[in-house]
Amino acid sequence: MKSSIVSNEIKWLVVSKPEFTDNRATRLCQPVSVPMPPEIGRSTMMSVHLPLNVFVYTGSHRFTHTVAGEMVPYAQLKASFEEPVLMINALKRGRAVMSGGRMGNMAYGSEAGTLFHHVLEIDRSVMLDVSDHIEFTSVGLGYSVLQGLLGEAIARRMLETLGITAIPSTCVVKVPRRITAILHACLPDHLTGEIGILYAQAKILEFLCELARWLDSLSEPPQLKFSDHETLRQLQEELSTLVEGKVPTLNALSNKYGRPGRVLNQGFNEMFGCSIYAYISQQRLAQAHEALLTTDAPMKAIAMNLGYAHVNNFINAFRKKFGYTPGSLRK
């Protein structure tokens, strides 16, 4: 089957004189050395284009202690495809940062999460955190292949749950390790020839099925446990005493309280009658109302202290909540 890849070039930035590699995956599962100065470490990579039209890349980077703690420019990736492609970059170990286009800087890795792209072309650079060795597996497949394997409804729902239906779009998601472990096991060293190809296909199919099953579970209505009520009361107390201007992300709250963000938000809505961010907004506006009555601070300063980037946004939100403008309190 013809590959979805039109072109795939890597410009290696880690060497003083950049080198280029044509990185279109083939049927050969043979590791190759990647240019890397010995004082930094050593790097190998392996790629394969599977018969079901899925391409897989695996590799490892081993760093010397002399560069520990640094971020090292590694490679510039340029690729184009026949159709929209879902790229999944998972790190079994270590951390990397990808940047370019509209995505800004996105950190991904064993702790940060798995990087997903939905693209027709790629022009992005990668930096490696050399504080630890890095082991990675990447898989890419055209959207028509994803549809053929999972069915149109499941393929579409997968992209919707990830929030990457647009082209191009990117996200980082903390996929459970039990699922990424399947991906990392797809190209074992001890299997070669056709059996290695068949094994890789089986693991990729298993990975896609488990990923789709897990993502589908995220779209189900969350169930609030009895033990969550105390957690939600603690959360409400924290939000009531927020430092001015410091609004935590739903991801940060999820990590702190050990519950999925959607469960926290749904439970908070059930207990307190509004979403977490609606509650934060109400608290900020109440603080602003008090400040306008009891201080001479400029309205713009009050708005900025409470996290409003533009004073007009603050005025509109204030009017919507109280039915009058903040300026009317000082007339």
C-alpha positions in Angstrom: 0.0 0.0 0.0 1.3 3.4 -0.9 2.5 5.5 2.0 0.7 8.7 3.1 4.0 10.4 3.4 5.0 12.6 0.5 8.2 13.9 2.1 9.8 13.6 5.5 13.1 15.3 6.1 15.0 15.7 9.3 17.6 18.4 9.7 19.9 17.4 12.6 20.6 20.5 14.8 22.6 18.7 17.5 25.8 18.7 15.3 27.8 21.8 14.5 27.3 21.4 10.7 23.6 20.3 10.3 23.0 17.1 8.4 19.9 16.0 6.6 18.1 12.6 6.6 15.3 11.4 4.3 13.0 9.9 7.0 10.3 8.2 5.0 9.7 4.9 6.7 10.4 1.7 4.9 9.7 -2.0 5.5 13.1 -2.4 7.0 13.3 -2.6 10.8 17.0 -1.8 11.2 18.3 0.7 13.8 20.5 3.5 12.5 22.8 5.9 14.3 21.7 9.5 14.5 24.4 12.3 14.3 25.3 13.4 17.8 28.6 14.6 19.2 30.1 12.1 21.7 30.4 14.8 24.3 26.6 15.0 24.3 25.8 11.3 24.0 24.6 8.8 21.4 21.3 8.4 19.6 19.7 5.6 17.5 16.4 5.4 15.6 14.4 2.8 13.8 11.5 3.2 11.4 9.0 1.0 9.6 6.1 1.4 7.2 3.6 -1.3 8.1 1.4 -2.9 5.4 -1.8 -1.5 6.9 -0.3 2.0 6.0 0.8 3.0 9.5 4.3 4.3 10.0 6.2 3.8 13.2 9.4 5.4 14.6 11.2 4.3 17.7 14.5 5.6 19.2 16.6 6.2 22.2 18.9 9.1 23.3 21.6 8.5 25.8 23.3 11.5 27.3 26.6 12.1 29.1 26.7 13.6 32.6 28.5 16.7 31.2 25.3 18.1 29.7 22.9 17.2 32.4 20.2 19.9 33.1 20.4 21.5 29.6 17.9 21.8 26.8 19.6 20.8 23.5 18.3 21.7 20.0 17.9 18.3 18.4 16.2 18.4 15.0 14.1 20.3 12.6 11.2 18.1 11.2 9.7 18.8 7.8 7.1 16.5 6.3 4.1 16.6 4.0 1.3 14.0 3.5 -1.2 12.9 0.9 -4.1 13.4 3.4 -4.6 14.6 7.0 -2.5 12.5 9.3 -2.8 11.7 13.0 0.7 11.7 14.6 1.2 10.3 18.1 4.5 11.0 19.9 5.0 9.1 23.2 8.0 9.2 25.4 8.6 6.1 27.6 11.3 8.1 29.4 12.5 11.7 29.4 11.1 15.0 28.2 11.2 17.0 24.9 9.8 20.3 23.7 8.4 20.8 20.2 7.8 24.2 18.7 6.8 25.8 15.4 3.8 27.1 13.5 0.8 28.1 15.7 1.5 25.6 18.5 4.1 27.6 20.4 6.3 25.5 22.7 4.7 22.2 23.8 6.5 20.0 26.3 5.7 16.3 26.3 7.2 13.2 27.8 6.8 10.5 30.4 5.4 12.9 32.9 4.0 15.7 30.8 1.9 13.4 28.5 1.6 12.2 24.9 1.8 14.6 22.0 -0.9 14.4 19.3 -0.9 16.2 15.9 -3.6 16.3 13.3 -1.8 17.8 10.2 -1.2 17.8 6.5 2.3 19.0 6.9 4.9 19.5 9.6 7.6 22.1 10.0 8.6 22.0 13.7 11.8 21.9 15.8 12.5 19.6 18.7 14.6 20.3 21.8 15.6 17.6 24.2 15.9 17.8 28.0 19.2 16.1 28.6 18.6 15.8 32.3 17.6 12.2 31.6 17.9 9.6 28.9 15.0 9.6 26.4 13.2 6.7 24.8 10.4 7.4 22.3 7.9 5.8 20.0 5.9 7.7 17.3 3.1 6.4 15.2 1.4 8.1 12.2 -1.6 7.2 10.1 -3.8 8.9 7.6 -7.3 9.8 8.6 -8.7 7.4 6.0 -6.6 4.6 7.6 -7.9 5.5 11.0 -11.5 5.4 9.7 -10.9 2.1 8.0 -9.5 0.5 11.2 -11.9 2.0 13.8 -14.9 3.1 11.8 -15.9 6.6 10.9 -17.9 7.3 14.1 -15.1 6.2 16.5 -12.4 7.9 14.5 -14.3 11.2 14.5 -15.1 10.9 18.2 -11.4 10.2 19.0 -10.3 13.5 17.4 -13.2 15.4 19.0 -12.3 14.1 22.5 -8.7 15.1 21.9 -9.8 18.5 20.6 -7.9 18.2 17.3 -10.5 18.0 14.6 -9.1 21.1 13.0 -6.1 20.9 10.6 -3.5 21.7 11.9 -4.0 21.2 15.6 -2.0 19.8 18.5 -2.5 18.7 22.0 -0.7 17.0 24.9 -2.8 14.4 26.9 -1.8 12.2 29.8 -2.6 8.8 28.3 -2.5 6.0 30.9 0.8 4.2 31.0 -0.8 0.9 30.4 -1.9 2.1 27.0 1.4 3.8 25.9 3.2 0.7 27.1 1.6 -1.2 24.2 2.9 1.3 21.8 6.4 1.2 23.2 6.5 -2.6 22.8 5.6 -2.6 19.1 9.1 -3.0 17.7 11.0 -5.5 19.9 14.6 -6.1 19.2 14.3 -9.9 19.2 11.8 -10.1 16.3 12.9 -9.6 12.7 11.6 -10.3 9.2 7.9 -10.8 8.6 7.1 -11.9 12.1 8.4 -8.6 13.4 6.1 -6.8 10.9 3.1 -8.9 12.0 3.9 -8.4 15.6 4.2 -4.6 15.1 0.8 -4.5 13.4 -0.8 -6.4 16.1 0.5 -4.1 18.8 -0.4 -1.0 16.9 -4.0 -2.3 16.5 -4.1 -3.2 20.2 -2.9 0.3 21.0 -5.4 2.1 18.8 -8.3 0.0 20.3 -7.3 0.7 23.9 -6.7 4.4 23.1 -10.1 4.7 21.5 -11.8 2.8 24.4 -10.1 5.1 26.9 -11.0 8.3 25.0 -14.6 7.1 24.7 -14.8 6.6 28.4 -13.8 10.3 28.9 -16.9 11.4 27.0 -19.3 9.4 29.3 -21.0 11.4 32.1 -18.7 11.4 35.1 -19.9 9.6 38.2 -19.4 11.6 41.4 -18.4 9.4 44.4 -19.5 10.0 47.9 -15.8 10.7 48.9 -15.7 13.5 46.3 -18.0 15.7 48.4 -15.3 16.5 50.9 -12.8 17.1 48.1 -15.2 19.6 46.4 -15.8 21.4 49.7 -12.0 21.8 50.0 -11.8 23.0 46.4 -14.6 25.5 47.0 -12.7 26.8 50.1 -9.5 27.2 48.1 -11.3 29.1 45.3 -12.9 31.4 47.9 -9.4 32.5 49.1 -7.6 32.7 45.8 -4.7 35.2 45.6 -5.7 38.1 43.3 -5.0 37.3 39.7 -3.9 33.7 40.2 -6.4 31.4 38.6 -5.4 27.7 38.6 -5.9 25.6 35.5 -8.3 22.7 35.5 -5.4 20.4 34.8 -3.5 21.8 37.9 -6.6 21.3 40.1 -7.0 17.7 38.7 -3.4 16.9 39.7 -3.7 18.5 43.1 -7.0 16.8 44.1 -6.4 13.5 42.3 -9.6 13.5 40.3 -10.2 14.0 36.5 -10.9 17.7 35.7 -14.2 16.9 34.1 -15.3 15.0 37.3 -14.3 18.0 39.5 -16.1 20.4 37.2 -19.3 18.3 37.0 -19.3 17.6 40.7 -18.7 21.3 41.5 -21.6 22.3 39.3 -23.9 19.8 41.1 -22.9 20.9 44.6 -22.6 24.7 44.0 -24.7 25.4 41.0 -22.0 26.6 38.6 -18.8 25.5 37.0 -15.4 26.0 38.6 -14.5 29.0 36.4 -18.0 30.6 36.8 -17.4 30.4 40.5 -14.0 32.0 40.2 -15.4 34.7 38.1 -18.1 35.5 40.7 -15.5 35.6 43.4 -13.3 38.0 41.4 -16.2 40.3 40.7 -17.3 40.3 44.3 -13.7 41.3 45.3 -13.8 44.0 42.6 -17.1 45.3 44.0 -15.6 45.5 47.5 -12.4 47.2 46.2 -14.3 49.8 44.3 -16.3 50.7 47.4 -13.4 50.7 50.0 -10.3 51.8 48.1 -9.1 54.5 45.7 -7.3 52.0 43.4 -7.8 52.7 39.7 -10.3 50.6 38.0 -7.7 49.3 35.5 -5.4 48.2 38.3 -8.3 46.4 40.1 -9.2 44.6 36.8 -5.6 43.5 36.2 -5.1 42.3 39.8 -8.1 40.1 39.4 -6.8 38.6 36.2 -8.7 40.6 33.5 -6.3 41.3 30.6 -8.5 44.2 29.3 -10.5 46.6 31.4 -13.4 46.4 29.0 -13.8 42.7 29.6 -14.0 43.5 33.3 -16.6 46.2 32.8 -18.8 43.9 30.7 -18.5 41.1 33.2 -19.3 43.4 36.1 -22.4 44.9 34.4 -23.6 41.4 33.6 -23.4 40.3 37.2 -24.6 43.4 39.1 -26.7 45.2 36.5 -24.7 48.4 36.6 -21.2 49.5 35.6 -18.2 49.5 38.1 -17.8 53.3 37.4 -21.2 54.0 38.8 -20.0 53.0 42.3 -17.6 56.0 42.4 -19.9 58.7 41.1 
